[in-house]
Amino acid sequence: MEYVGNPFIEALPGIISHKEVRDKLEVPTPFDPRERTFSSETRVHCIARLFWRFFQPMMQHIRIWDYLSICIRQGYIRRNPLDVSSVQRANELYAAAMERREPTVDAKYIPNSVGFAIIGVSGVGKSTAVSSILHQYSQVIQHTHYKGKMLDRKQIVWMKLDCSHSGSERGLCLNFLREVDRLTGTNYFAAYEKRATVDTLLTEMTRVASAYSLGILLVDEIQHLANSRRDSQKLLNFFVTLENTIGVPVVLMGTPGALPLLQGDFRSARRCCAHGDIFWNPLQWDETIQNSEWELFLKAMWQYQWIRNPVDLSVGFVRAMYEETQGIEALAVVLFILLQEEAIRNGTETIRLADISRVAQKDMKIVQPMLNALRSGDPKKIAQYSDVISTFIDDMRSSREVFIESEQPEKSRKKAGEKLISEYLQEMDVPPELAEKYAHEALKKNPKEKPLKLVRTALALYEADEAKKTTGNSESAKKRNRGRPAKAEKAKANDPGDLRNAESYAGIRKEDENI
């Protein structure tokens, strides 16, 4: 009954059953068995649909649906535009922003908003799931009347932002204003882009969020704040302010790399996670349990085979796919695509059990350290490599897209390419300054090559120079260290956290013409 008589809540879709939720989220991938007769070149394009169109709802999606539904509605309870106290609070927020002061908060005001956090390794489907759920809601609702009375209000139901790799608080604030401009036709970004400080931007964000009755704010890739050298406390405190002053729930999403931030500097903001955090683990599989979520996921995906001799999903395939992807849905989709492409290229037109391990080791080398970390169960190792998978998958997708000339100037495109290659190299333990140097050299050598090939080129250049240094200093080093134990080298060789000691590292250095 607390939702009755509130225009913001009544304008939302109705509360539906979990079965209806599954039906809404489950969108079949376009597929026709007759496409198996198409040419090899055409079928490769058909297989690429799985990258963007395949989505299988799981219990975790149902849970997030419920949480988001509750958060949005509860956050609007004490922001009813027909309630006098709600209007007074909105007016005070506006006045405080204009006068550059802290708003006066009514001591009796208790916000109903509650947020939560979603933490999981890259590739488990956090962002895809949340985006699919959010798009079931109209993002912007224009109110003109309510029960015969005038009500001129524009309501932004949800907004999702990504933290940049630099963890810039100012960048996140400006992205917020840019998104508001896109949704409402305003011009806040241009007004604040050049000179506004972070404090000014945070104040303006509060005012704008109130003015447009923002229902919920989702901040993805929050681990970049944890990795940033900047003081992120100011932005984190702002999330609490959003909840306490105007009642906007905040959902924080990220990889395990965000945990130090959430458990340390963000202690005061744990109220944003009143629903309880969601630790989104990869899908689990136990051979003794029938119809596990992992098996159900594979069954849903396995029907999309464009090879001419499709195979049934056996227990052996389920086991092998799990071993090579550790239950990460995005990697399972990538591997399934690679298996079909391989079958088309080599003319077998089918998938054999032995192909799974062979193709995974050949075509998914870069993610092997992350998979080994998952197999080890060590949280520190998992957090260390938690971004490798998303970078790998993005590169796989981009390598299969039709090349479209960017509207950016050539200089900007090269800079973006160097940054991507440099990030890859740093994941492989190349020092940042050297990563930038060799990324520049690789891109200069072949500017039109695919990112993954350029990473290998840059890595080869780095290793060649390091080998020269080692050769030049070997004789003097032998004399200096004769009779002494090489402690540093021994420690480095035994360090499991060093990516160069991973089983797959040697394979990364080999040029693979099939990718």
ZATORDREN-145704 format. One record per residue: residue in one letter; x, y, z of N, C-alpha, C, O, CB in turn. Coordinates in steps of 0.05 Angstrom, whole numbers, plus 5000, padded with zeros to 4 digits. Each point is the difference from the previous one (the first is absolute). Last residue first. Glycine has a CB too. Example, Ala and Ser with C-alpha at 12.3 -4.5 7.8 and 13.67 -1.06 7.14 Angstrom:
BEGIN
S525749555142501650245001498550225014501050225004501449654953A498248985042498250245000501850245000502150005013494149775012
% end
This chain:
BEGIN
I589746724293498550205015500550274988499050205009501449535033N503749464924497149965000498450205016497650004998503449524997E508850424997498750124977497049974999498750134985505549794991D503550145102497849814993498550134977498550195004501149625043E510550245010498250134981497949814990500849784991502950534995K501449675112500049884973498050154982497750055008503749505011R499850615076502150134984500149894971501350124983501349945059I491549615027499250274992502050124981499350164982498349905061G503849094999498349994976499250284990499650044976498749535039A506650315066501749944977498450004974501050084979501949645050Y492650405054501550234991501749944976500250174982499949995065S493649275008499450084972501850224989499850074977495549815033E505149755081500449794981499750094971501349894982497149795052A504851025041497649854994500649794978501850034984495350375029N509050285022500349725009497549834995500049765005503150415030R497450774946501949874983500649715008501349854985500750605006L492450165059498649894977501949854981499249814986497550565017D504049755105501350124976498849864975500249764997504150345029G493549645064498550234991501150134975498750174988500149905059P505149175000497649924984498450244991498449974982501449615044D511050284997497750175007497649934983500050054976503150325037N506149274983498049855015497650165007498249905014505549845004A503750624933499249774985497849845015498449864987506150124993K499550775061498450084978498949764984497750004992505050435005A503449435073497450095011498150074977497649945001504750225041K506549624935498549765009497350085011498049864994506349915017E501650914964499049864976498449755008497949944988506050224986A500250345095497950164987498849854976497650004996504750425018K505049185033497550015015497850154986497749914999505050075042A506349494935498550224987497350025013498049914989504450024967P507249725087497349914991498550244988500050225012499849425024R511150254962497850115016497349904990499749974976503150445034G505949414949500149885027497850115018499849915023505050044971R497350654926501149735001500249915029501250125018501549974941N494050775003498349825015501249725003498749825010497450444974R508250474967499250115026498649805017500350005025499250444953K503249314935502350055017499250105027501049925021501750184939K490749784975501049745008502450045019500249855020498249954937A498050965003498249905020501049735011499849955024496350294955S508250164948500750145025498249905023500949995023500550414951E496949234942502749935008500750145027501049875018500350074934S490250255006500249735010502849935012500249885021496349994946N499450954988500950005028500649735012500749975023496650444982G499649744904502150195004501249995028502350065004495650224962T494449205011502449904987502450185005502249905005495049894960T494450485067500949775015502649894988501849935015493449964997K500550814944501150105025501249775016502150025011494550354989K498749424922502550134993501450105026502549975003495750164952A493249515052501949794995502850114994502049895008494349824975E496450875027500849905026502149784997501949975016493550145002D500850254904501750205013501049905027502350045008495350324969A496249104978502550014984501950205013502449935003495149964955E493850045077501649775007502750004986502049925011493849834998Y497950934969500950035028501949775007502150055012493550185000L500249734905502050215000501150045028502450035003495250204959A495349165028502449894987502350215000502349945005494849764967L494350565059501349825019502649894989501949965015493549925003A499350654926501250165021501549835020502150075009494350274985T498749224939502350144988501550165021502449995002495250044954R494449565069502149804997502550134988502249935007494349714987V495950895015500949935026502449804998502050035013493450045006L500050154903501850225008501149955028502350075006495150254966K496149094994502549974985502050215009502449945003495149864958L493950275073501349775012502649944986502049935013493649894999P498850914955501350045026501549775011502250035011494250294998K502849794885498149965021501450035027502449955002494949754969E506650844943499749735010498049985023499450205013505449724973K498550874962497449894993499649715010498049874994502150424966P508250265051497750145012497349884995498150065014504650344982N507849325009497849904984497450115011498649875016503949704974K506050765041501049804981497749904982500549954976503049915057K494850735040501450144978500949814978500050074977501550275057L494749305044497950144984501250154977498950024979498350025062A508749555021498449794985498050134982499649924977501149765061E504450885019501649894979498549794983500250004976503850085052H491850305049500450214979501649884976499350054977500650315059A499149105040497450034987500250204977498949964979498849935065Y509850005011499749794980497350004987499749904977503649835049K498450925042502050034979499649794978499950064976503350115058E491449815044499350224983501950024976499250054977498850195063A504049135026497549924986499250224981499349944977499249785062L508650455020500849844977497649904984500249974975503949885050E494350635054501450184981500949854975500050114978501550175061P494049225031498350204986501550174980499050044977498249975062P506348994984499950265014498450204984500350014976504149895047V493449074967501950184988499850275015497850095004501949684950D494849425061502250075019502250164986502250025011496849585015M492350114939502049794997502650075015502149894995495949994960E494650715042498949765011501949774999499949815015495550344971Q507050644972500350035029498749775015500949925021499150574973L499149564912502849945008500450025030501449845012500150334943Y490050085008500549714997502849935010500349805016496650194944E501050915037498649875022500349704999500449875020496350504980S506850154929501650045024498749865024501449885017500250564965I493849584936502249814999501750025025500949805011499250244939L492750575042499049735002502349805001500149815016495750334960K506450775009499049955028499149725003500749875021498050614983E503749814910502449975017499249945029501249835013501350484957G490649904969501249744994502449945018500349785010498050254943A497750825051498349805012501049724996499949845018496250474975K508550394965500350025028498349805015500949885019500150614976K498149604912502549875007500550005030501049815011500950334945R490650315011499749714996502549865008499949795013496850294950S503450865036498449905023499749704998500149865020497550574983K506750014925501650025024498649885024501249865017501050554965E493249694936501949784999501749995025500549785011499650254940P490150405057502550064985501949765002499949855020499550654987Q490349275004502150145014502350064982500449874980498249905062E493649734933499750284996502250165014500350244996494749704998S505849024967499250165024499950294992501450104982500749575049E496449434906501850225005499050185023497750084999503849914953I496748965037498650254994501950235007501050015023494449794984F504649044976501450255007498550244990499250024977505249735021V491249315035500850134975501350275008499050155016497349634957E504249425098498250204989501050114974502449994995496250135052R505949255011498149884983498050194988498249934985502349665041S506450635038501449884977498149874981500849944977503149985053S493050475051500850214981501449884976499850104977500750225060R496949115034497750114986500950204979499049994977498249955064M509349695014498949804983497750104984499749954976501849705056D502250915033501849984977499049794980500150044976503750105053D491649965053499650244984501749994974499150084979499950185063I502349075022497549964986499450244982499049974977499349755061F509450315017500349794980497449984983500149984976503149775054T496850825045501750114978500249804977499950084977502750205057S492949445044498450204985501650124977498950054979498650055064I507049285014497949874983498450214984499549964977500249675057V507150635030501149894976497849904981500150034976504049845050D495250525065499350164977500949884974499350104978500950305051S501549215059497150014996499250174976497749974990501849985058Y509149734999499549964972497150054992499249924978504549755022Q499650445090502250104984499449994970500850184985502349685051A491049765030499750294998502250124982499550204986498549815060I502549074972497650064984499650304996499550094978498449495039K509050115040500749954972497650074982500350124979502949525035K495450425078501950204992500849974971500250204985501549825061P492549344997498750254994501950224990499350164983497449725052D504049034953501450215015498750274994500350094977504049645024G493949374959498350095021501150225017498850075021499349484979S505049914919501550005025498150075024500549925022503750194953R492749934935500449725008501349985027499549815016500850064936L498850975009497449905009500249715009498849925020498950394948A509950084994499450135026497449905011499749955024502950464963N499849334927501649865020499650115028500049855020503450054944L492450534965498749755005501649835020498849865016499450154937M505550815019497650045016498649745006499149965023500450494956P507949524964500850075027497650055018500149925024504150274958Q494149644925500849765015501050075029499349865018501949924939V495950814967498349975024500949765017498849965021497450264954I508150004941500350235018498449975025500850115021499950174939K499149074967502450005017500050225021500849965023501749854938M491149764969499350155024502350015019499749985024495549884970D504849654921498850264993499250175025499050224996499349564963K506349345046501150144977498950284996501650184995498949384984Q496449845090502850065005501350164977501850165004498449425023A490850144964500250185023502950085005500650235005495349575015V502149554914499350274991500350205023500950234996495949574970R504849295055502050094981499450294991501850174999498849364985S493350025074502550075014502050124980501450205006497949445028I492750054928499450215020502650095014500550245001494949565006D504049474928500350274989499850225022501350214997496849624959A500449215058502850095002500550284990501950135007499449404987L490050064998500750065028502950105003500550185016496349464998R498050564895500949765014500950075028500950235005500449554952I492250664959501650055024500649745014498149845006499850625000T500149834884498949895025501950075023502250094996495549544978E504050524930497250085003498749875024497649955000502150114951T509449925001498849775014497050055004498449815001505950105022G502450714936498449834983498749765014498549854987504450294977N502750655066501549764993498449794985501049794992501650295049R493650794983502550044987501449744992501049984978499550455047I491549555026499450094973502650044984500249924977495750315040A504749545074498849784986499450074971500249844982497850005060E505150845017502149814994498949764983501349924981501150215062E491550504989501650124979502349814992500649974976498350495042Q495749295054498549984975501650124977500049894978495750145047L507950035062499849714992498649984973500849844983499150025065L500650994993502649924989499949714990501249934980501150395051I490150025014500350134974502649914987500049934976497550475041F501049315070498149874982500150124972499849854980497250065059L508150495029501249744993498149854980500949874982501450105063V494750854991502350044982501149744991500549964976500650465048V492149555040498950094974502350044980499849924977496450315046A506249575065498749764987498950084973500249844981498649985064L504750865008502149834989498949754986501049914980502250265055A490950405011501050144977502249844986500249994976498750445046E497349245061498249984976501250134975499849894979496450115053I508849505050499650284992498550014973500949914980503350245044G499249055026497350095005499450294993497950105007502049565028Q508649864949499550035029497250125006499750155020505249904986T499949684908498950275005499550065029499450225007498649764948E505649175010501450204984498950295004501350194991499649464976E495349575077502850005006501550234986501850125012498049384995Y491050344974500450125026503050025007500950205011494649615004M502149774905499450294998500450135027501050235002495749684961A504149155034502350134986499550304998501950165004498949424970R492249895064502449995017502350164987501350165013497349395005V493650334932499450175023502450025018500850225008494449654990F505249534929500150284991499650195024501350215002497149654952G500549235064502850064994500450294991501950135008498849394980V490750135025501350065026502950074995501150185014495749525011S497150494891500549775018501250095026500950235003499649464957L493850734951501550075024500249765019498049915011500550574985D500749484893498450025024501850075024502449944999494249734983V505550624913500349785020498250065024499550235007505349684977P495850374901499850085028500149765019499449774992497950624994N505649844913499649755015499950075030501949955015500549784949R498750974974498249834985499549735013498149864993503550364966I500150765091501649794986498149804987497849965010506150115022W493450665026499850054971501949814984500150024976498850465034Q495749585091502349894986499550044970498149904988502849765048Y494250525059500750194979502649904987502250115004495650275021Q498249185051498249974977500850184976499049964978497349935054W508150105056500849794981498349974976500849884980501149895059M496550845038501950104980500549794978500450074977501750225057A492449495041498750224986501850104977499050084978498650055064K505849215015497849894983498750224984499349964977499949685057L507450605029501149884976497949894982500250024976503949875050F493250475057501150214983501149884974499450114979501750165062L495949145025497750134987501050224982498850044978498349865062E509349675012499049824980497750124985499849984975501749635052W502050875046502049984979499049834976500350074977503349995058E491250005044499850244983502050004978499550094978498850165061S498648804994501250235014499750244981499549974976503849735050N493349334965498850264992501050235018498550175009497549594975Q506449355061498850034973498850284997499050125018500049384982I509450105061497550155001498950034972501450114982500150145060T506949344978498049845014497350135001498049885007505649925020E504450604936499149784982497849845013498549864986506150134994D497451065033500649755015498849774984497650004995502450245051W502450904944499149754989501049765017502349995008497750224946Q498150985043501249765011498949754986497849994990502950255055L500750854925498249785004501549755010502249944990494850254973P507150775063499549844975498149775006499749915023504950224960N494150695082502149804993499549884973497750004991503149915058W496250985009499249854976502349824992501850094986495150284999F499250155104502649904990499449814977499149775004503250285041I492150765006499849774983502849934990501250154985494049975001D500950435108501549994975499549744985499449795011504150505010G489750275045501849775000501449994973498850034979498449725054H496650934997498749764991501749755003499049775000498550514967A505650625052498249895021498649744992499249855017500250624999C508050184950499749724993498249865020500549775008504150234972C497950925026499149984972499549714992498849954980503750475010R501349815094497150035000498849994972497749934996502650345046R509149754977498949744998496950005001498749814993505550015028A502850904984497949994979498849734998498649944981503950414995S504749895084497750175007497849994980497750085005505550225017R504949214964498549905023497550165006497949905006506449925013F503050224909497150044996498349895023497749944997503250034954D508949985040499250285000497050044999499150215007505249894971G498048955027501850185014498950285002498650075018505249654967Q492049544969500449905027501850195016500249975025499249574958L498550624925497449975014500449925029498350075017499749804940L509750214987498650265002497549975016499550175018502449964938P503049095025501450175019498750275004500050115022504249664965L492049644946499549935029501650175020498950085020500149464964A501150454915498650215014499749955030499350185015498349924943G506149274977501950225005498750235015501550175011501049704949P492649365006501149985028502150215006500650055024498649474973T494050804930501449755003501049985029499850195015501649814936G489750595025502849984993501149725004498649825007501950665006M490750315009500749754986502949994993501250214992494149774989L496350555082502950004992500749734989499349795012501850555024V489750324983500949734996502950014990500550124979494849715012V497350865065502449974983500849714999500249875021501450594991P489050225011501749765005502249984980499750064977496449715043V498751135015500649854976501749765007502350035009497450384963G496550355086498949744999500449844974498349844993498450345038I506250735006497750004982498949724996498049974986503950424991T505049805090498750264996497649994981498050135005506450085002N501049015017499150125025498450264995498250075015505749735008E500149684905498049845014498850165023497650005004504949584984L504550814962497749964983497849855014497650074997505449924964T505250095083498450255000497649984983497850095007506450175001V502149044991498450005025498250255002497849985009505949765014F502250214905498049804997498249985025497649964998505549784971F504550825033497850114985497749804996497750085000505650234977N504949435063498250145019497650134986497850025011506250075018L502549524917498649795015498150125020497849915004506149784990L501950884958497949904983498349795014497649984998505250114962K504650265085498150224995497749904983497750065006506050274996Q503949115018498150025022497850214994497749975009506049895022S504349884915497349924991497950045022497649964995504549724974D508050705001498449965024497149954992498650184991504550125036R505149424906498650235011498549935025499649775007499950424947R505249204990501750125020498650255012501050105020503149734956S491049254982500950284995501750105022499749935024496150154951N499649065022502750004988501150284996502450044995496449544982A492450275056501849885020502950014989501950035016494449675000L496850594928500350195022502049905020501650145011493750024983H502149284937501950204990500450225021502150135000496549774953Q495149395059502749935007502050204991502250025011496549514987I491850484981500850155023502949945009501250155015494049864999E498349774907502950015000501150155023502050164997497949814953D490250295036501449754992503050054999500950235000495149624974V494550595071502750074993501649744996500549855018499350585008L489349974980501849775000502750094990500350134979495849565013L494250765052502650054986501749755003500449905022499450604987I488949804995502249845010502550064984499850044975497049595040G495150924980499149775015502249835012499849915023496350094948L502751105003501549764993499149765018500050035024503950264960S492650684998498949775014501349744992498749804993496950445011Y506450704969498949814981499149735013499649804986503350414979A500850515087498250144981498649814981497750044992505350365012S503749295057497550065014498050124980497649935000504950155043A506149734926498749755007497450055014498049854996506549945008V500850954977498849904976498649735006497849954989505850284983R501250185099497750174992498649884976497549994999504850425019T505649185010497949965021497550164991497849895002505750055034M504250174912498849734996497749955019497949894993506549944991E500750955026498250024977498749734995497649994992505250384988T503849675086497750155009497950024978497649975004505350305026L505349334950498449825018497550155009497949885003506349895012L502050724933498649794984498249825017497849934993506050094974T501850625075497950134986498349804984497550014999505350414998D504949275046498050075020497650134986497749945007506050135027V503849724913498549765007497850075020497849904998506349824994T498651084945501549825018498349755006497649994994505050405026A496850284889498849915025501849815016501349824988494250234991R505950374930501150125024499049895027501250055020499350354953K497349264933502750115000501050085027502349945007496750224948E491949445025502249844991502850115006501749855009495249994956Y493550485051501849935022502549864991501749945017494350025012A496850344911500250225020502149945021501250195012494049904980A502649274940501550234989500450225020502050145000496149754955F496649375071502749924996501750234989502250055010496349494981Y491950535023501650025024503049954994501750135012494349735015N495150264920502750074991501950025024501750195001496450054959T491849215007501250235014502950044991500949874981496150055058G496349364937500450234982501150255013499950214988496449604986T501749265062498050225004500350234981498350174999501749705048L505649304955497349915006497950235001497749954995504449685031R507350534958499049824979497149925005498449984981506249855013D499950685072499550164975498849834978498250084986505650225027V499049275065497550155005499350174976497750024992503449995058E507149544948497749814997497450145005498049944986505049685028R504950875000499749944972497649824995498550044980506550025013L497550115096498750234987499549964970498050094989504150215046F502649035012497350025010498550234987497749964991503949855053N507550094938498449804986497150005009498249964984505949765011L502050835050499450114974498449804983498250084985505950205017C499049435082498050225004499250114973497650044995504450075049L504949264957497549875006497850215003497749964990504749665032G506450684966499049884975497349875005498250024983506449915002R500050425088499050224984498849884974497950094991505550235028E501049105039497550095012498750214982497650004996504149895050S505349324922499650295003497350075012497949934988505250144973G502349085013498750045026499450295006500050085023502249514993S501849944904501650185017498850045028501350115017500450114942H493849294972502449845009501750175018501449895017498549854941S489750515041502249984980502349855011500249965025498450484955C490949425048502550145008502149964978500349794989498650145061D490450064930502449845003502350175011500450224990498149474972L489850335044502650134992502249805004499949825017498450634996K490149654982502349825004502550134988500150084977496949515021M492150645037502350094986502449815007500449945023497950554977W489849635007502549885006502350124984499550114978498149475034V493450804991499649765017502749885008500349925023495349994955I501051104998502149824991499949765018500750025024502250354957Q489550424995501049805019502149834986499449864981496350145045K498751014966501549804985501549825019501650095016498850224944R490350365047502549905011501249804981498649834988499850245059D492550534972502050044980502749925011501550175011495950204967L491749555042502549905012502250004978500349814985497249905050M491150584988502550054985502449895016500250045024497850374955K492249135031501550245008502650034985501149804991496850165055G495749294946498650254993501450255008499150224993496949525011K507949395013497250005010498750274996498750115018502649545016Y507750464937499649785018497250025012499550195016505549774994H501950444902497650015017500049765019501249794993496250464971T510349924981498550254994497550045018499450225008502249734944H508849485039497450035013498750264991501350215000500249515040Q506549584920499050285001497250005012498249894989504750234971I506149195045497150024999499250295003500850135019498649415001V509849774957498950265005497050004997498949894980505450325004Q500348985009502150145014499050285008500750115021502849634955S490849335016500550254984502050165015499650055024495749944956Y504948965035498850255010500550224980502250024988498549835060Q503049314939497149935002498550245011497550014999503649515008H508450474984498650084976497149904999498650054980505849944997L501549795096499450295000498450084975498350175002505949915024I499149034981497850055019499250294999497650074999504049575030S505850094919497649874990497650065018497850044990505049594990S505750665048499050164978497449884988498250154993506649994997V499649395079498850255010498950174977497850115003505449885036A501449214938497549945015498750265009497650044996504349525019T506550504943498049924981497349955014497950094990505749704982S503950415082499150234985497849934980498150154997506550055008K499349085045498850215017498850224984497650065003505849835032G501349234940497550104990498750225016497650054997501849514984V509449935021497849845011497350114992498049865003504950015035G506050514939499049794983497749845011498949834986505650154996S502850515081499150084973499049764985501149785002502250604998V496049585106502150014980498850084973497749974995505049685030G492350695063500549754987502250034979500550234991494849635016I497250695066502849954996500449734986498849805009502450485032I491250544988500249754984503049964994501250164985494149894995A498250545097502349974983499949734986499049805011503750495020F489550465012501549755004502349994981500350184983495549585031G496150965037501449904976501349735006499549885021501350594964V490450205050502149815008501349904975498749934980498949945062S494850954996501749884980502149815012501250075021498050334950N494050205071499249724997502049854981499749754997495550385011P506150775062499849904973499349704999500849855017502550504968I494450435088501449744999499749884972497849924993501450005057Y499251075009500049874974501749745002502450025006497050434970K499450225094497949794999500049844974498749794998498650495032A508450484986500849785018498049775000500849785007501550565022D500150344889497949965020500749765018500449784990496150424979V510750424977498649744999498049995023500750055023503349734956T501550984957498949955027498349754998498149984985501950525027P508549714921497150025004499249945029501349845014498150024938E510150595016498849745006497050035004499250195014505249665007R500450854914500149935028498949725003498749894982500950595033R500650194907502549865005500349955030502150065012499950154948E490450174989501450175020502749875008501450115017494250064999M498649394922500350274989501750185018501650164991494049794986A501949185052501949984977500650284989502350054993495949494997A495450395078502749955011502049994978502250105003495849655035A492950324938501050255012502849965011501750184996493649955017Y500349114953500550194979501250265011502050104989494249704984L500949555088502449904986500850204978502350054995496349485015E493450645036502450055017502649914987502050135001495149835040N494649844918500550284998502550085016501550174992493649915002A501849045011501150054974500750294996502050074989495349554993R498350125098502849904999501350064973502350074999496449575034Q492250574976501650185016503049915000501850174999494249945030V497549344930500550244984501850195015501750134988493849824990S501749295068501849934978500750244983502350034992495849505008S495550575068502749985011502049924979502350095001495849785044V492650154931501150275006502949995010501750164991493750005019D500049124922500350045029501450265005502150064988498249445020L498150124906497550115010500150055030498250125012499449644953P509549834983499750284992497450135010499850244999503049654961N503349315086497450034986499650294992500050175018498049445007R509249845022500550224980497550034983500250044976504849865024R496549425069500150265014500850234980501050215008500249555035I497849354923497850025019500050285013497950135002502449385007Y506150104924498150214993497950055021498550194998502249684955G506249455054501350264999498150234993500550235007503649544980Q493149325013500450095027501250285000499450175017501149364999R498450044900497450085013500450115028498750205007499149444965I509950044981498850234986497450095014499750245004502349594952C502449395078501650255004498650244987499850215013504449514988I492149414985499650105027501450275004498850195011500749345007S501950024901497250085002499450125027498650215002500249434966L509749995018499750254986497250105002499550245003504249634966Y498149295069501450215014499650274987499450205013504049475002D493149554942498550075024501350245015498750185009499949344995W506050144921497450124992498550095024499050235001500849484958I507849795056500750284994497550144990499650245007505149644981R494449205028500650145025500650304995499050175015502849405004I497049874907497450035014500550165026498450185007499849394974H509350174970498650214986497350065014499250245002503049634955Q502949405073501350265008498650234987499850225012504549554994M493349354970498850085026501250275009498650165013500749364999M501150364884500649815022498750115026498850225000505649634978P495250294904499450095027500549775020499549774995497150544988Q508149894920498449805013499550085029501950015016500049634954F501450744926499750075028498149805013497849974991503050534999F504449824909499349785017499950095030501950125010500349564957R500050904957497249945002499449785020497749975009501850174944W509450235021498350235008497249915006498650145015504150154957F504449095001501350205016498150205013500250075023503849884947L493249384967500149915028501450205018499450025023500749514960R499350564921497650095014500249935030498950145017498449814941A509149764975500750245015497550125015500450165018503249944949I495949164971501049925026500550245018499649995025502449604954C495650554931497749915016500949935028498650065019499249774939H508850394979498550245008497649925017499450145020502150104939V503549085003501650135021498750255010500150065024504049754954R492049734949499449885026501750115022499150025023499749574953T502650684933497550115011499549895028499050145017499249904936E509449644999500350295006497550115013500250165019503049884943S496749075006501650025024500250305008499850065024502849534963S488750164958502949984996501550035027498950105019500550084934F490649435053501350244989503049964996501149805010495450495012T497049115019500749944973501450244987500949984977495249715020R500350325092502349824999500949934972502249914996496249905047E493750704980502450164997502649835000502150094992495550295031R493549294994500750014971502550164995501349984979493849975010P500749985099501749774992500950004971502149894993495649855042D500351145023498449834982501849774992502250054988494950344995F502450505093501349764990498049854982497749975007505350005034P498850945033499049934973501449764988502550004998496450484995T499949635113501950094980498949934972499149774997504850175035P489750245056501449804984501950134980499550214989496649495016V500750665092499750084972501549804983502550015001496950495011E497349665095500949804982499350074971497749974991501849685045L497750885040502950014996501149814979502050054988498350095060K490349904977500850264990503050014993500850124980495650085047D499949025013499050034972500950274988500650024976495449695036R506050115079501549834982499250044971501750024982498949645055V494350785028502650124998501849844981501350114983498250065064E492049494975499850224980502750144997500750094978494549975034K504349285053499749874974499850224978501249974979496549635042H502450675069502649924991499949864973501950034984499649935063S490850764976501049755011502849934989500850124979494549725026I501451215004499349754986501249765013501850025017497850244940I497550875055501649785012499049734988497649954999503150315044G498250664899499049865024501949795009501749914986493750184998P508150824966498649744994499149865025501250045022501549924936L498051105051501849774994498449764992497649985005505750205028A492850664997500850014972501949774992500549964976499050535026E497449665088497849904984500750004970498849864984498050305051I509350215028499849715003497949894981500449794988501250245060F499450914957502649884991499949705000501249874983501250545034P490250105017500150004970502649874990500049864979497350555020N497149395091502650124994500449984970500449794989501650095056G490649745006499850295001502750144995500250245004496149715028V504349065000497650124989500150305003500850105021496649484990Y509049785025500650084973497650154987500350124979502849495017E496949995092501750235001500750104971501150224997500849625047M493049364976498450245000501750255000499150224993497349535031
% end
